[in-house]
């Protein structure tokens, strides 16, 4: 049986995935003539990590701890995922010549799977002594 928290996570994750995918396409479309794919990936990751953090904090986990601490903790999780995504985009777009929109979709699927476990067990895990 799916719990309410898990349902909220899936719905919020769906929104974050759609937002992240289309914001990356939008930024790539307007900046690819001026910036390298790695710079574009860094920009989109900062934007998307921030969106994901706030939606998970306020709509899913609803934690009461200081947001800045959790925000930095989310960067540990998303930072690792971002590094993997950035390398994957470089490999797939520059080396393998796969279209950006396909490469971004592959990177996001991998990121969603990794982020659930990290957020559930680290970012928003509350200590009973806090």
C-alpha positions in Angstrom: 0.0 0.0 0.0 1.4 3.4 -1.0 1.7 5.9 1.9 0.7 9.5 1.5 4.3 10.6 1.8 5.3 8.3 -1.0 2.5 9.5 -3.1 3.5 13.1 -2.5 7.1 12.2 -3.4 6.1 10.7 -6.7 3.8 13.6 -7.6 6.5 16.2 -6.6 9.2 14.2 -8.3 7.0 14.2 -11.5 6.8 18.0 -11.3 10.5 18.3 -10.6 11.3 16.0 -13.5 9.1 18.0 -15.9 10.5 21.3 -14.7 14.1 20.1 -14.8 13.8 18.7 -18.3 12.1 21.6 -19.9 14.2 24.2 -18.1 17.3 22.4 -19.3 15.9 22.4 -22.9 15.0 26.1 -22.6 18.4 27.2 -21.3 20.2 25.0 -23.8 18.2 26.4 -26.7 19.0 30.0 -25.8 22.6 29.6 -24.6 24.2 26.8 -26.6 25.7 29.2 -29.1 27.4 31.1 -26.3 28.2 28.5 -23.6 29.7 25.0 -23.6 27.4 22.1 -22.6 29.2 21.7 -19.3 28.5 25.3 -18.3 24.9 24.9 -19.4 24.6 21.7 -17.3 26.0 23.5 -14.2 23.5 26.3 -14.6 20.5 24.0 -15.0 21.6 21.8 -12.1 21.8 24.7 -9.7 18.3 25.9 -10.8 16.8 22.4 -10.7 18.4 21.4 -7.4 16.9 24.5 -5.7 13.5 23.8 -7.1 13.6 20.2 -6.1 14.8 21.0 -2.6 12.1 23.4 -1.8 9.3 21.3 -3.2 10.5 18.2 -1.3 11.0 20.1 1.9 7.6 21.9 1.9 5.4 19.4 0.1 6.8 15.9 0.8 9.0 15.7 3.9 7.6 18.8 5.7 10.5 19.0 8.0 10.8 21.7 10.7 14.5 21.8 10.9 16.5 24.8 9.6 16.2 24.9 5.8 19.8 26.0 5.1 21.3 22.9 6.7 19.0 20.7 4.7 19.7 22.7 1.6 23.4 22.0 1.9 22.7 18.4 2.7 20.6 18.2 -0.5 23.6 19.5 -2.4 25.6 16.6 -1.2 23.0 14.2 -2.7 22.4 16.3 -5.8 26.0 17.2 -6.2 26.9 13.6 -6.7 24.0 13.1 -9.1 24.9 16.4 -10.9 28.5 15.2 -11.4 27.3 12.0 -12.9 24.8 13.8 -15.1 27.3 16.4 -16.3 29.8 13.6 -17.2 27.0 11.6 -18.8 25.9 14.6 -20.9 29.4 15.4 -22.0 29.9 11.8 -23.0 26.6 11.4 -24.8 26.3 14.8 -26.5 30.0 15.6 -27.3 31.5 12.2 -27.7 28.6 10.0 -28.9 26.7 12.8 -30.7 23.4 11.9 -29.2 20.8 14.6 -29.3 20.7 16.7 -26.1 17.0 16.1 -25.4 17.6 12.3 -25.4 20.8 12.5 -23.3 19.1 14.8 -20.8 16.2 12.4 -20.4 18.5 9.5 -19.7 20.5 11.5 -17.1 17.3 12.6 -15.4 15.9 9.0 -15.0 19.2 8.0 -13.3 19.0 11.0 -11.1 15.5 10.4 -9.9 16.3 6.9 -8.8 19.4 8.0 -6.9 17.7 11.1 -5.3 14.9 9.2 -3.6 17.2 7.1 -1.6 19.5 10.0 -0.7 16.8 12.3 0.4 14.9 9.7 2.4 18.0 8.5 4.2 20.1 11.7 4.5 18.8 15.1 3.4 15.5 15.0 5.2 16.1 12.3 7.8 15.2 13.7 11.1 17.2 12.9 14.2 15.0 12.1 17.2 17.3 14.3 19.3 16.8 17.4 17.2 
